[in-house]
Amino acid sequence: MAPTAPTGRIRVVLFSEVNSKLGSPFLSMLHGHPQVDLAAVVTSPQGKRCSYFTDDPEQVDLVTQGAALGVPVLRPSSVNLPSFAEELEGYGADYFLVANFQQILRERLLSVPRVTAVNFHPSPLPAFAGLSPFYWMIREGATESAVSAIEMAPVLDSGDLIMQHQVPLTGNETAIELRTAQERANVLMLLELIPQLVSRSYRPIPQDPSRRSYFGRPSDADLRLDFRSAAAVVARHVRAGYRSPGAWTADEAGRRVRILSADPEPADAPGRPPVPGLVLHAEVGRVFVGCADGWLEVLTTECDGREAAAGGTGQLPDGTRLDSPHTPAPARPDRAPGPVSASGPAPVSPPAPVPVS
């Protein structure tokens, strides 16, 4: 017989990537919470790591962390193997809690917990469903953000909303800064939600599919800068790409440069009319690129794996003409998997806050 949690407690299995900066604090909190029995952690197969965190200077490892806490760590090649679902049934979980786990849980697996499976998603669902929402929110110019806890459903990120916490934006964040703020907000939301999971007092609210937007993993083409756009748009794309994988451009010979920071409203910009893609050096050490409506100052680029002042690397010589994509690819939501499809371009602002119990 599967084990059960004592009265007033819940038994939980956590799903997260092995190097996840969200999974690590979830693991610590769930292990130490007086109302939670953490039965196991399900993480990435051997040799697989989440690309979101691979370039972070500080790394985490859920396998090492789980072992130190005495929590069983499971690393199946696929969580949807029938044999693994049967194995998980033996842990007697009331809830699966999913925090940055990049395998889709299919219906058979979702039927295993006694109550439900809850996913913690870093966006104001139903907007920005899918992968890398922190990238797309910065790129699309979102003015507000949120994190969402949802009951998991067969269609990715479409389940009923359980709770949503707002994440204020200044409008100058990089994607990494937004990702970090969302991680903190998700941890606080977990702390608030646990008592409701214990008492089952939460009240799921269906998402409005007409307000849904869905994005996939950013492609190399998405990360390419187009200087035929307004300077503010190019700067947003730079902040969205920071620092990994990084927004990039190329000269007419195909030599690539990854731009890591830029100022769309530089002081003392060149007085001549901008030419989109034209590199111009003004004062010593200052590098400008023409955009559709003005000059963008390139502040830093990646050089030999490090962030360096653009004027000191020689990567953008004076007079260089940066080549724009032949076929502009405006950012737009991909078609959502399953029967729920994207509703068109992502909204600049998220939907109104969702009432929660």
C-alpha positions in Angstrom: 0.0 0.0 0.0 1.3 3.5 -0.9 2.2 5.6 2.1 0.0 8.4 3.2 0.8 11.7 4.9 -0.2 12.3 8.5 -3.3 14.3 9.2 -2.7 18.0 8.5 0.2 17.3 6.1 0.5 16.6 2.4 2.8 14.1 0.6 4.5 15.6 -2.4 6.8 14.6 -5.3 8.7 17.6 -6.8 9.6 17.7 -10.5 12.4 20.1 -11.5 15.5 20.3 -13.7 18.8 19.2 -12.1 20.4 22.7 -12.3 17.2 24.7 -11.8 17.4 27.9 -9.8 13.7 27.5 -9.1 13.8 23.8 -8.1 16.6 24.3 -5.6 14.7 26.6 -3.2 11.5 24.6 -3.8 13.4 21.5 -2.7 14.7 23.2 0.5 11.4 24.7 1.4 9.3 21.5 0.8 11.8 19.4 2.8 11.7 21.7 5.8 8.0 22.6 5.8 6.1 21.3 8.8 3.0 20.5 6.6 4.8 18.6 3.9 6.3 15.2 3.5 8.6 15.4 0.5 8.5 11.8 -0.8 10.9 12.2 -3.8 12.4 14.6 -6.4 12.2 13.8 -10.1 14.8 15.5 -12.1 16.7 15.5 -15.4 18.2 12.3 -16.9 22.0 11.9 -16.5 23.8 14.4 -18.8 20.8 16.6 -19.4 20.8 20.2 -18.0 18.4 23.1 -18.5 19.8 25.7 -20.8 18.3 28.6 -18.8 21.0 28.2 -16.1 24.1 26.7 -17.8 25.9 30.1 -18.1 25.0 31.3 -14.6 28.1 32.0 -12.5 26.6 30.1 -9.5 25.3 26.6 -10.2 23.0 24.3 -8.2 22.7 20.5 -8.4 19.4 18.9 -7.2 21.0 15.5 -7.1 23.6 16.6 -4.6 21.1 18.7 -2.7 18.5 15.9 -2.5 21.1 13.4 -1.3 22.3 15.8 1.4 18.7 16.1 2.7 18.0 12.4 2.5 15.3 12.8 -0.2 15.1 10.1 -2.9 16.2 11.5 -6.3 14.7 9.8 -9.4 16.2 10.4 -12.9 14.2 8.4 -15.5 15.1 8.7 -19.2 11.4 9.7 -19.7 8.9 10.4 -17.0 6.1 9.1 -19.2 7.3 5.5 -19.3 4.5 3.3 -18.0 7.0 1.6 -15.6 7.9 5.0 -14.1 4.3 5.9 -13.5 3.9 2.6 -11.7 7.0 3.4 -9.6 5.7 6.8 -8.7 2.4 5.3 -7.5 4.4 3.6 -4.8 5.3 7.0 -3.3 1.7 7.8 -2.4 1.8 11.4 -3.4 -1.1 13.7 -2.8 0.4 16.3 -5.1 3.0 16.5 -7.9 4.6 20.0 -7.7 6.3 21.0 -11.0 8.9 23.8 -10.9 10.8 24.4 -14.1 10.7 20.8 -15.5 10.9 20.6 -19.3 9.4 17.2 -19.9 5.6 17.3 -20.6 3.7 15.2 -18.1 1.2 13.0 -20.1 -2.3 12.0 -18.9 -1.2 8.6 -17.4 1.4 10.4 -15.2 -1.0 13.2 -14.3 -3.4 10.6 -12.9 -0.9 9.3 -10.3 -1.2 11.9 -7.5 -4.2 11.4 -5.2 -5.3 15.1 -5.5 -3.7 16.8 -8.5 -0.5 18.1 -10.2 0.4 21.8 -9.8 2.7 23.6 -12.2 4.5 26.9 -11.2 4.8 28.9 -14.4 6.8 32.2 -14.8 4.2 34.2 -16.6 0.7 35.8 -16.2 -1.2 33.0 -17.7 -3.1 32.7 -20.0 -0.5 35.1 -21.6 3.0 33.9 -22.4 2.3 30.2 -22.1 5.2 27.9 -23.3 8.9 28.1 -23.0 11.2 31.0 -22.0 8.4 33.4 -21.0 10.9 35.8 -19.3 12.6 36.2 -22.7 9.4 36.9 -24.6 8.0 39.3 -22.0 11.1 41.5 -22.3 11.2 41.2 -26.0 7.5 42.0 -26.5 7.7 45.0 -24.1 5.4 43.7 -21.3 4.8 46.4 -18.7 3.8 44.0 -16.0 4.5 40.4 -15.1 3.3 37.6 -12.8 3.8 34.0 -11.8 1.0 31.5 -12.0 0.2 28.2 -10.2 -2.1 26.0 -12.3 -3.6 22.6 -12.2 -1.9 20.6 -14.9 -3.8 19.5 -18.0 -2.9 17.6 -21.1 -2.5 20.8 -23.1 0.6 22.6 -22.0 0.1 25.5 -19.6 -3.7 25.5 -20.1 -4.9 24.2 -16.7 -7.1 26.0 -14.2 -5.5 28.9 -12.3 -5.0 28.3 -8.6 -3.0 31.3 -7.7 -1.2 34.2 -9.3 1.3 36.7 -7.9 2.2 40.0 -9.7 5.8 40.8 -10.4 6.4 44.6 -11.0 8.6 45.7 -13.9 10.7 48.8 -14.3 10.9 48.5 -18.1 14.7 48.1 -18.0 15.1 44.5 -16.9 17.1 41.9 -18.7 15.6 38.5 -19.2 17.9 37.2 -16.4 16.7 39.8 -14.0 13.1 39.1 -14.7 13.7 35.3 -14.4 15.3 35.9 -11.0 12.4 38.0 -9.8 10.0 35.4 -11.0 11.9 32.7 -9.1 11.6 34.6 -5.9 7.9 35.3 -6.5 7.2 31.6 -7.2 8.9 30.6 -3.9 6.7 33.1 -2.0 3.7 31.8 -3.8 4.5 28.2 -2.9 4.8 29.3 0.8 1.3 30.9 0.6 -0.2 28.0 -1.3 0.9 25.1 0.8 -1.8 25.6 3.6 -4.5 25.7 0.9 -3.1 22.5 -0.7 -3.3 20.9 2.8 -6.9 22.0 3.4 -7.9 21.7 -0.3 -9.5 25.1 0.1 -8.0 26.6 -3.2 -10.6 27.3 -5.9 -9.4 26.7 -9.5 -10.5 29.2 -12.1 -10.5 28.2 -15.8 -8.2 30.2 -18.0 -9.8 32.3 -20.8 -8.5 30.7 -24.0 -9.3 33.9 -26.0 -6.5 35.6 -24.0 -4.0 32.9 -24.4 -0.7 33.5 -26.2 1.9 30.7 -26.6 5.6 31.0 -27.4 8.2 28.4 -28.1 11.9 28.3 -27.4 13.7 31.4 -28.9 15.4 30.4 -32.2 18.6 31.8 -33.6 16.6 33.9 -36.0 14.6 35.4 -33.0 17.9 36.5 -31.4 19.1 38.3 -34.6 18.9 42.1 -34.3 17.2 44.0 -37.1 18.4 47.7 -37.2 15.5 48.6 -39.5 13.5 48.6 -36.3 13.2 51.5 -33.8 16.1 51.9 -31.4 13.9 51.1 -28.4 12.8 47.8 -30.0 16.4 46.8 -30.8 17.4 47.6 -27.2 14.5 45.5 -25.9 15.7 42.6 -28.0 19.2 43.0 -26.6 17.9 42.9 -23.0 15.8 39.9 -23.8 18.8 38.0 -25.0 21.1 38.9 -22.1 23.3 37.1 -21.4 22.7 33.7 -22.8 22.1 33.0 -25.6 22.6 36.6 -26.4 21.2 38.8 -29.2 23.5 39.0 -32.2 24.2 40.8 -35.4 26.6 40.2 -38.3 28.4 42.3 -40.8 28.1 41.9 -44.6 30.9 39.3 -44.5 28.9 37.2 -42.0 31.1 37.9 -38.9 28.9 37.7 -35.8 28.9 40.0 -32.8 26.8 39.3 -29.7 25.5 42.6 -28.3 24.9 42.5 -24.5 23.8 46.0 -23.6 22.8 49.1 -25.5 21.3 52.5 -24.9 18.4 53.6 -27.2 18.5 57.2 -26.0 22.2 58.0 -25.8 23.4 61.5 -24.9 25.5 63.3 -27.5 24.4 60.9 -30.3 25.9 61.7 -33.8 24.2 64.7 -35.4 23.9 63.1 -38.8 20.8 61.2 -39.9 21.0 57.5 -38.9 21.5 54.8 -41.5 20.0 51.5 -40.3 22.9 49.1 -39.6 25.7 51.6 -40.1 28.3 51.6 -37.3 29.7 55.0 -36.4 32.3 55.9 -33.9 32.0 59.3 -32.3 33.9 60.2 -29.1 36.7 57.8 -28.1 35.3 54.5 -27.0 31.7 55.2 -28.1 30.1 53.0 -30.7 26.7 53.8 -32.3 24.5 51.9 -34.8 21.8 53.5 -36.9 18.3 52.4 -36.4 15.0 53.3 -38.1 14.4 56.3 -35.9 17.7 57.3 -34.4 21.1 56.1 -33.1 21.6 53.2 -30.7 24.7 53.2 -28.5 26.3 49.8 -28.1 27.7 49.6 -24.6 29.0 46.1 -24.3 29.5 43.0 -26.4 30.7 39.5 -25.8 34.4 39.1 -26.5 36.3 35.8 -25.8 33.5 34.7 -23.5 33.4 37.8 -21.5 31.3 41.0 -21.4 33.5 43.9 -22.6 33.1 47.6 -23.5 32.1 47.7 -27.2 34.6 50.5 -27.9 37.6 48.4 -26.8 37.0 45.1 -28.6 37.4 46.1 -32.3 34.4 44.0 -33.1 32.4 46.9 -34.6 34.8 49.0 -36.7 33.8 52.5 -37.8 31.9 52.5 -41.0 30.9 48.8 -40.8 27.4 48.0 -42.2 25.5 45.4 -40.2 23.4 43.2 -42.3 19.7 43.0 -41.4 17.7 39.7 -41.9 16.6 39.2 -45.5 13.1 38.2 -44.3 12.0 40.1 -41.1 10.5 37.7 -38.6 8.3 39.8 -36.3 7.9 38.3 -32.8 4.6 36.4 -32.6 3.2 33.5 -30.6 3.7 30.1 -32.0 0.6 27.9 -32.4 -0.1 26.3 -29.1 0.1 22.5 -29.0 -3.2 20.6 -28.7 -6.7 21.9 -29.1 -6.0 25.3 -27.6 -4.3 27.7 -30.1 -2.6 31.0 -29.7 -4.9 34.0 -29.9 -2.5 36.2 -32.0 0.3 38.5 -31.0 1.2 38.5 -27.3 -0.4 41.3 -25.3 1.9 44.0 -24.1 0.4 43.8 -20.7 -0.9 40.7 -18.9 -4.5 40.0 -18.1 -6.1 41.4 -15.0 -5.1 39.8 -11.7 -6.8 36.5 -11.0 -8.9 36.3 -7.8 -7.7 33.5 -5.6 -9.1 32.1 -2.4 
